Amino acid sequence: MRIGRSYRETREVKISVEVDLDTPGYSVKTPYRFLTHMLETMAHHGGIGVRVEATGDLEHHVIEDVGIALGDAISKALGDRVGIRRFGYALIPMDDALVAVAIDLVRRAYSRISLDLSGSRVEDVDGRNIEHFLRSMSSSGVFTLHALKIYGEDPHHIAEACFKALGVSLKQASELTGGGVISSKGVA
């Protein structure tokens, strides 16, 4: 059972996350409709289980801390990371937008997010917070994440293509291969 749970409570937020890498399904409750929609989209297209309950004081705090808790839950679900495919990538179109996501589940926290969402309001969420969510998740999950807008005009379509690609990439990278450590260094 590759299930990870994370609970995060501060003076600003209260967040509970569960990730099941092998059983699809989702239940997401956040104060922000677009964040909820993106997490559901990621889980649906990745075929993974995601449960999130989040409350908090400010948009930035809630979105950042959901990213932190989700990354932590993913890391816990991966365990020692031995026997996984390790790499995952997807190129996803959505109407006018085309977005590429590539991940490496090796224990190196790094992210490069180039979605050009700063200055955009995507439904009820500031575009900067979407990009910050992705960086926070990568850092907390201790994995490498690249998300690149190849082109696109509509911020909603760009973000949604990104989360679809994230789900597909995560499912691919976390797939069990039956092999050992996928590293020339011999450690995950």
LINTA-V23949 format. One record per backbone hydrogen bond with DSSP energy under -1.0 kcal/mol. CO is the residue of the C=O (numbers start at 1). NH is the residue of the N-H. If there is no record, write none. Layout:
co:CO nh:NH
co:CO nh:NH
This chain:
co:1 nh:3
co:2 nh:21
co:4 nh:19
co:6 nh:17
co:8 nh:15
co:12 nh:57
co:13 nh:10
co:14 nh:55
co:15 nh:8
co:16 nh:53
co:17 nh:6
co:18 nh:51
co:19 nh:4
co:20 nh:49
co:25 nh:50
co:27 nh:52
co:29 nh:54
co:32 nh:36
co:33 nh:37
co:34 nh:38
co:35 nh:39
co:36 nh:40
co:37 nh:41
co:38 nh:42
co:39 nh:43
co:40 nh:44
co:41 nh:45
co:42 nh:46
co:43 nh:47
co:43 nh:48
co:48 nh:25
co:49 nh:20
co:50 nh:27
co:51 nh:18
co:52 nh:29
co:53 nh:16
co:55 nh:14
co:58 nh:62
co:59 nh:63
co:60 nh:64
co:61 nh:65
co:62 nh:66
co:63 nh:67
co:64 nh:68
co:65 nh:69
co:66 nh:70
co:67 nh:71
co:68 nh:72
co:69 nh:73
co:70 nh:74
co:71 nh:75
co:72 nh:76
co:73 nh:77
co:74 nh:78
co:78 nh:81
co:83 nh:177
co:85 nh:87
co:86 nh:105
co:88 nh:103
co:90 nh:101
co:92 nh:99
co:94 nh:97
co:97 nh:94
co:98 nh:150
co:98 nh:151
co:99 nh:92
co:100 nh:148
co:101 nh:90
co:102 nh:146
co:103 nh:88
co:104 nh:144
co:106 nh:108
co:110 nh:145
co:112 nh:147
co:114 nh:149
co:117 nh:120
co:120 nh:127
co:122 nh:125
co:125 nh:122
co:126 nh:129
co:127 nh:131
co:128 nh:132
co:129 nh:133
co:130 nh:134
co:131 nh:135
co:132 nh:136
co:133 nh:137
co:134 nh:138
co:135 nh:139
co:136 nh:140
co:137 nh:141
co:138 nh:143
co:143 nh:110
co:144 nh:104
co:145 nh:112
co:146 nh:102
co:147 nh:114
co:148 nh:100
co:151 nh:98
co:154 nh:158
co:155 nh:159
co:156 nh:160
co:157 nh:161
co:158 nh:162
co:159 nh:163
co:160 nh:164
co:161 nh:165
co:162 nh:166
co:163 nh:167
co:164 nh:168
co:165 nh:169
co:166 nh:170
co:167 nh:171
co:168 nh:172
co:169 nh:173
co:170 nh:174
co:173 nh:86
co:175 nh:85
co:180 nh:83
co:181 nh:183
co:188 nh:107
